Amino acid sequence: MIQKIFRDHYTTIAIIIATVIAAILSFAGYLTQSQAVSFTLIAVGGLAVSMLFTSLTSEKNICNAVNRMKQTSSRKVTRKEHYRLLNTTINNAQSHIWIMTIDAALSSKAISTIPEREQYYNTLKQIVKSNRNIQLRRIYGLPTEQNAREDKIKWVQSDLNELKTCSNFQARMFDWRKFNGTISPLSLQIVDNIFCGIVNPHFSTGLDGSGEDICIEDINVVQYLSRYYNEVWDLCEELKIGNDIKFEKLK
């Protein structure tokens, strides 16, 4: 209660204190009446300057905080910037990395067309192999067109074989032949529920890295997208759990 009174009325209290001190000094003979008045005015003036400085500093801190939120909550990035940022983010992962690669146009050959993307996939595998505390869940999208489908199956088989002894790697399949005609799920990369990268095909202008993606670092939005990821995960067919791989489903 006392703290609230002081916070709400500290200007008035400060003036009263300064006036009382000036009166005491004047009564004791240390200050003349005019000097006491000057003392009070100087004290009040100093308080006013201090309050102004505090106000400006607080306002500046608030502006800086708002600007940081604008800069880091979500932003559009180029495809190359996206994979550079992803590479840094997964290297700092603490618990899990969830990936949904639904884009039917992305093939194993297309990966190497962007060096940053190729580095990201290589780093991802190394992390899963070297740190069993990191859980990797991945949803592969199998396209409807036969040639593209066969290429994707070879890519998925290669991943499954390379990571077959990594029990921290789980994989499922989104089969476009079964879901054809439905709304296309987002291609996501989620790290620790604090970062999410969205590969949006509507922004993409090609596989050469000239497309635009979205990176989100707002924990509330990322947690919502994590729930969305889990819902899609539940719709998909299981390919790998623990060390059990179901190659027969890839056809």
Secondary structure, 3 states (H helix, E strand, C coil): CHHHHHHHHHHHHHHHHHHHHHHHHHHCCCCCHHHHHHHHHHHHHHHHHHHHHHHHHHHHHHHHHHHHHHHHCEEEEEHHHHHHHHHHHHHCCCCEEEEEECCCCCCHHHHCCCHHHHHHHHHHHHHHHHCCCCEEEEEEEECCCHHHHHHHHHHHHHHHHHCCCCCCEEEEEEEHHHHCCCCCCCEEEEECCCEEEEECCCCCCCCCCCCEEEEECCHHHHHHHHHHHHHHHHHCEEEEECCEECHHHCC
